[in-house]
Each structure stands twice: as C-alpha cells, then as structure tokens.
Amino acid sequence: MEKYANELPIAIIGAGPVGLAAAAHLVNCGQKFILLESGVRVGSNILEWGHVRLFSPWQYNIDKVAKKLLEQTGWIAPAAETLPTGKEVVELYLEPLAKLPQIKEHLLLESKVVSISKKGLDKMKNAGRDDAAFVLYIEQQGLTKRMEAKAVIDATGTWSHPNPINADNIWTSEERNLQKHIFYGIPDIGGSQRERYTGKRVAVVGGGHSAINTIIELSQLENEVEVYWVMRKNKVEDAYGGEEKDALEARGELGRKIHQLVDDGKVKVLTPFKIHQLSYTNEGIELIGENREGEFKLSGIDEIITNTGSRPDFSFLREIRLSIDPATESVEALSPLIDPNLHSCGTVRPHGEEILRQPEKNFYIVGMKSYGRAPTFLMATGYEQVRSIVAFLVGDIESSKKVELQLPETGVCSINLISKTSSCCG
C-alpha cells in the first residue's frame, strides 16, 4: 500500500498565489502533482477584488521559486517597489505562472473538491491509515470524479465565506433577505459600482483594512455620499494602525487617510455599535443593536458594505482528522502566533511544516485558510509555508526546519524578523 501511494501525485486545492507557489516548488523538486481550481481562471477569488490596490509591493507578492521558473522563459518581474492591483497580480504573475507547461498540464479549472477521505477508511479507522491514499471527490461540469493523492495541500482560502453583519457572528433570515442591499467585500466604487452608491446613505461595517479602503473609495465619489462607519472597536483610533510607523508605506497611508477623513467629519463613526438585527422600513434599512448607552438604532440606510472578515470552510474535510483552534479556526499550533487577542499586527514568528502539520499525515492547510478567522495574512507568509511543506514531503527534512520569514513591521508590534530562506532542492 505504501509503495502504491508514493507513486500518486500531491493534490493542491486552490490556484491562487499560495496554491500556485506550491505547484512551482513541486515542479522545482521534480514531484508529481495535480492543481485543482473551482473557478474558471486561476486567481478567481482575487479577481473579485481586482480593482483594489494592495498595500504590499511586488517584492512581497512573488514567490522566489515561481519567479525563477518564470524568468527561465524570459518573463520580466514587475518593479519590486510598485503596488499592484488584484487584477495585476492575476494577469501579470499568476496567469503567466499557470501557463508554464510544467504547471498547465497538471491544472484543472472548474474542478470543485467537494469531499476528501482516506481510501477505504472512515474517520474512525486507525489501521493502515497513515499509508492509505487520500481520495478526493471532485465536481466537474455536473459530474463527480474520484482522484487519489499521496498528500494534500489545502490552499482554498476564506474569501468566498464572509462573516455576517451580526455582532454575534450569526446569520439571520433578515440579513439574507436584504442581500440585494448588502455587498460583502470591497465593491468597485470608482467603476462598475459607482451608480449604486452615488448620493446614497451607506453604512460600512468593519474595522480593518478592507473597511478603510471602502470608506476612502466612497469619499472620492463626485456626488456626496453620507458614510456611516460601524465598528465593534472601543474607539476609532484602534483602527488607524501604525500609520507613519508602518514599514509598508501604503498600509500606513491607509491609516493616515482614514484618520484625516474622520477628523474632517467626512465619516460618521459609530463605535462601539454592535448590530443584532436588520429590518427594512419605508425610510430604508434599519440597523438595530447596542452601544455604550444601551439599545441603539441606525435608520434610513440605503446600502450596506460589509467588511467583517471571513471564515474557513471545513465542510468538505469532515472525513479528515484535523487539529483546528476552537477560537480562531486556524491551524491549532499556529493560533498562539496569530490570535488577534494577543497580536495587533500581521508580523508572525517563522513557521512552516512542523507548525502546520495535521493529525492526518501529509495533509496541510496553508495560506489564508491556515489563519482561520484571524486577519492580516500576507502572501509571503504562505509562500514560506509551502516551501517548508514541499521540502518535508520530498524528504529534505533539514530544509523544512529552516523556516525563517522576513516580513515588514506594522508599527504596532515590536517583533523583529530578519532572516533568509532556503530552497528544498538547492
């Protein structure tokens, strides 16, 4: 059984930046793999916010091994210090990477993984489990196909599973019934969504970078927009971040801009305002909840933009033995490094295969999904994760343990990481 399983490919689920980086590392190490993407294009989730400019420059958004493979074809990397939009990340980097023959022939688009198990074993069976192949059930054009793999790297992210508006993080029928007035994510306010928000009263719910991006975009509309910023934070200053102390200039600039908009009175801040219920009246949407004084209502809202984060989907992993933190829903061993109750920034201590290891041998959750509900994940973190995992899977244990990560400081935390990385194949 073990010999048979070793001849199988490694399955990567999700052809975003981290999934494609995993593919590049496997190519570099001469390993068989299959790359499964549910969308019609690589980077499908990124294209949903393709108009948004990242606050991290290209130097943090391109995997080193992927860059090496691309440059062998004459590809020229974008200027390291420039800031790409999501669309540019896909078109200038991910799509050229996916078109490399070594990757393209192993890439299956419109292939949704609906379940994973161990061959011939239910979740309770121990005998022979470690040596048994993984079995992936994949929906393609309305048909279910079955595929076997010796290892699985889950890089599906969390984007397609947003959190609700409700402060208790519970979906209600009222919120579902108002979907046509609610946008989850960052709408293209300066482009295709301009008419939707022009001259409207808009509530932006959330206190992170996405909400700040949204508010800044709304403030730039020509016709006046009345913006209400709804947060659960105790004070608005908690949302500004490191500002001038942030090592990522664009991320710090977001904090400075929103700070100025609030000071100028162009944004009406409601914090803490914990939303419990939504309703629809003749005057518009009504947000019902509580603030410091008790029950509170915000009425007459035309549109809501929700930036309350997202959550991982474990539904297709019911037959896989997982170790998931009960609070963050991240990989359990990773939680102490990223828990926002303990850390206010995205600077994370180095981590790789050993931290990401699951009770199910050779199964890994990487990228944004490895963080669960915790925010501020950076692509460079995911690239280092898959570098270490691939090194371990090909037997280069020493390289897998040399997990060192260099990320920019936020100006909020004091962790300092200066280091180098190594390749599993030299």
N, C-alpha and C positions, 0 to 999 in steps of 0.2 A: 504493500500500500504506500509506504513512504517513498519508494523509488518512483512509483507511478505519479504520485503527487508532485514530486520535484520536477517532473517534465512539463507540468502545467504552467500557464502564464501567470503573472501577477496582475490582478484586476485593479484598475484605478477608476473610481467613480467620481465623475465631475471634471469637465475640461475647462476649468477656469485657470487662473495663474498658478495655483499650487498643484492642481492635478496635472497640468502640462509640464510643470517643473519636475514632478515625479517621473513623468514619461521621459523627459530629457535625461535625467540621471540614470534611468534604467537602460536607455539607449547607450549612454556613455559606458555602462558596465556590461553591455552585451547580453542583457536579460530579456526574455520573452515577456510581453505584457499585452494587455488589452485596455483601451481607454474608452469609457462609456460616458456619453453626454446625453441628457434628456432633451436638450434644446436643439434647434435647427442649425445653430452655429456654435463654435467654441466661444466661451465668454458670454453666453446668453444672459446670465444674470447681470453682468456688468453693463451690458447694452441697455438695460432698463434704467440705468442712471448715467448713460453715456455722455450726457451734456454737462455733467458735473466735473469740475477740475479737482484733481487730487491735491492734497496738501503735502504729499511726499513726492520728491522729484524722481526722475527716471532711475537714478542710481540705486534707489531702494526698491524699484519695481521690476527689475530684470534679474532673473536667476543667472548665476555665473556660468553654470554648465550649459544652460539653454543658450546663453549669449555665445559661448564658444562654438556650439553646433551651428548656430545661425551665421556666424562670421565665416565659417568654412564655405558658405555658399555665396559670399560677397555682401551679405546683409550688413548695413551700417547702423549702429545703435543711435538712437536719438541723443541729443546733448544731455549729459548726465544731470545737469542742474535745472533743466526745464521741467515744468509741471504739466503732465499730460491730463487730458480728459479721459473719462472711462472709455469713450469711443476710440480714442487714440491708442489706449492700452491694447484694445482688441485688434484694431486694424494695423497698427504699426509693430506689434510684438506678438500677440497670441496667435493671430491667423498665420503670419509667416512661419511661426514655430510649428503650428499644426500641419502646415503644408509640406514640411520636410518629409521626404519619402520614408525615413525611418520611423516617423510617428504616424503619418497619414494612413499607412496601410494597416495600422492597428487601432484606428479611431473609428468608433461607431456613433454617429449622431442620431438623434431622435430615438434613443435607446434608454428607457427609464428602468432603473433597477427597483423592483417592487418588493423583493424579499431576498434574504441571504440565509443560508443554513450550512450545516456540515453534512457531507454526503452520507445518507443513510442513518443519520443520528438526529434525535430530537435534543432539545436544550438540556435535558436532564441526564443524558447518557455520557459517561466518562470513558469507557473502554475504547481505546483507539482514537480518541477524539483529536489529539494533537497531530496525528499523522493523516487524518481524513482530509480530503479536499473540501474546499468551500464550493457551494453550489449557489449560483446567482440566477434568479428568475428575472427576466428582462422583457418588458413590453416594447414591441416594435410593430408599428402600423396595425395595432389592434390584436396582434398575436403575442403569445407568451413563449419565449425561448428560454432554454436552460443552458447555462455555461458553467464550467468548472475552473477553479483557480487555486493556486497553492498559497496565495496570500492576497489580502485585500487592503487597499488604501482608500478610505472614505474621505473625499475632498468635496463633498456636496454643499458645504457652506450652510448659511442660515437665511439667506436673503429672501427666499420665497415663503418664509414663515414669520411674518411680522407679529409683534406683540399688539394686543388691543389697546384702546384708549383707556379703558377702565383701570383705575389706580390699583385695584386688587388683582390686576392681570387676568381678568376673567372675560371671556367673550359672552356678550349678551345678544339676544334676538334684536333688540333695538339698534345696537351698533351694526349688526348685519343688515338690517332693513334700511339703513341710511348709507349704504355703500356708495351710492351714486354721488354723494356729497363728501365722501372721505377719500383722501389719497394717502396711501401708505408708502413712504419713501420721499424722494426729492423730485417733485414734478418739474418739467421743463418750462418754468415760469416765463423765461425770456423768449421762448419759442412756441412750440405746439400747444402749450397750456396757457398762453398769455390771456386769451379771452375768458378763460374760466375764472381767473382771479382779478381781472381788471375791475376796479370800482367796487369790490366786494369787502365784506367784513369776514376776515379769515382768522381762525384760531389755529395756531401752530402748537402741537403738543409734543413736548420732549425737551431735554436739556443738554443734548450732546452736539457733536459737530454737524450732524445732518440737520438738526433743527436750526442751528445757527446759519448754515448755508441757505436753508429755505427762507429764513427771515431776510437775509441780505438780498436774495433774489427778489423777494416781494417788494422790498424798499426801493428797488430800481425800476419798478413799473412806472410808466409815464403818468397814468391816471392814479389818483390817490387810492391807496388800499389801506383799510383800517386793520392793523395787525394786533392780535392778542397772543401773547406768549405764555402758554400754560405749562408749568413745571411742578414737580413734586419737591424740588430742592428747597432748603430752608431759606436761602437768599439767592438773588440773581447773580451775585459775584462768584458763586460757586461754579457757574457755567463758563466763566471767562477763560479758564485755563491759565497757562503760563504766560500768555501774551508775549512781551518782548524777551522773556527768558526762555522761550521755546526754541530748541535747536532746529526744528522745522519752521522756517520763516513763515510759510504760508499758513501753517496751523496756528502759529502765534497771531498772524494777521487776522484770522477769523475772530479770535478773542478780542482784538483791538477794535475791529469794526462793529461787532455787536455791542461792545461796551459803549461805543460812541453813539450808536443808534438809540440805546436805552437812555443815555444821558441827555440826548436831544429830544426825548419824548416822542420819538417816531414809532416806538413799540410800547404797547401797554402790557406790562409784566404782571402776571398773576401767579405768585408763588409764595408759599406752597398752596396749590389748588389741586386737590385730589378728586378726580372725576369718578363718580359712582354710577351715573346713568345718563343716557341721552334721550331726548324726546324731540318731536317736531311740532311746532306751533305755526300759526299764521304769520308770525314775525320771523320764523326761521328755526334753526336748530337751537336747542337749549341744552347746555352742559350743566349737570346737577352734581354737586358734591359738597366738599367742605374745605374751609380754610382755617386759619388760626382762630377765627371768631365763632366757627361752627358751620352750619349749613350755608351753602353759597350757590348761586346760580349765575351763569353767563348766558344771556339770551340774545336772540337776533343774529346769530352767526349764519353766514351763507355757505361757507366751505370750511372743512377741517383738513389740515395736513398733519399726519401722524408720524412722528419720528421717535417712537418709543422703543426702538431696538427690535431684535428678532430672536428667535429661539431655534434650537436644532430639532430636526425630525429624526426620531428613533423608531418610527413605526415599521420600517422595513428591516429593522435589526432585532426583531423580537426573538429570533432563534439564535442570536449571537450573545455570548456571555460578555457583558460589558461592566466596566467599573466607572461609573459616572457620579460626579459630585452632586449631592442632593440639592444644593443651593444654586450653584452657578450652571449646572447641567454641562459642565466642561468635563474633559478627561480628569478623573479624580485626582491623580497625582499632580496635575497641573494647577489645580484650583488655588492652592496657597500662594502661587506666584502671580495670579491674575485677578483674584477676588477684588472687585471694586470697593468692598467694605474695608479692605486693607490697603489697596493701592489706588491712587488717584491718577495714574498715568499708564501709558502703553509700553513703558520700558520694562522688559521682562528678563529675569535671570536666564542664562542659557539653558535650553532644554532640547532634548531630542528623543531618540528611540526609547531609552530607558524610562523616561517620564511618560511617554505616550503609549507605552506597552499596555495591552489589554489582557484580561484573563484568557481570552480566546487567542491562542498562539497565532502569530502572523496576521493579526487583524489590527489596523490602526485608524484612528480618526485624526485628521490633520486640518490645517488651515483654520478658517473662521469657525468651523464647527467644533474644533478642539477646544475653543474658548467658551463654548456653550452660549450662555446669555451675556457673558462679560463683553464689554466694548473695547474699542481702540486697538483692534488687531491690525498689524502691518504685514504686507506681503512678504517682506524679508524674513519675518518670523517663520512663515510657512515654508519658505524655500530652505531654511536651515533644518526645519523639521524633516522634510522629505530627503534631504541629503543624508542625514543621520540614519533614517529608517532604511533607505536603499543600501547604505553601507552595511548595515546589520544583516539585511536579507541576503546580500551576496557573500556574507561571511567575513567581511572586513570589520571585525569587532572593535579593533583599536581605533579606526577612523570614526566609527559610530559613537564612540565615547568622547571623542574630542569635539564636544559640542560647545562652541563659543560663538556668541552672537553680538554684533555691533549695531546698535540702534540709536537713533537720535533721542536726546533728552526732551522731555516736555516742559521742563522748567518748574514742574510741580513736585516731581520726585527727585531724590538725590542719588539714585542708583547710577553707577558709572560703569559702563561695559565697553572695554577696548580690547579687541582680540582679532584673531584670524580664523579662517575656516580652511578645511582641507577636503580634498576630493577622495571618494572611496576608491577610485581607480587610478590615482596618482596624477 
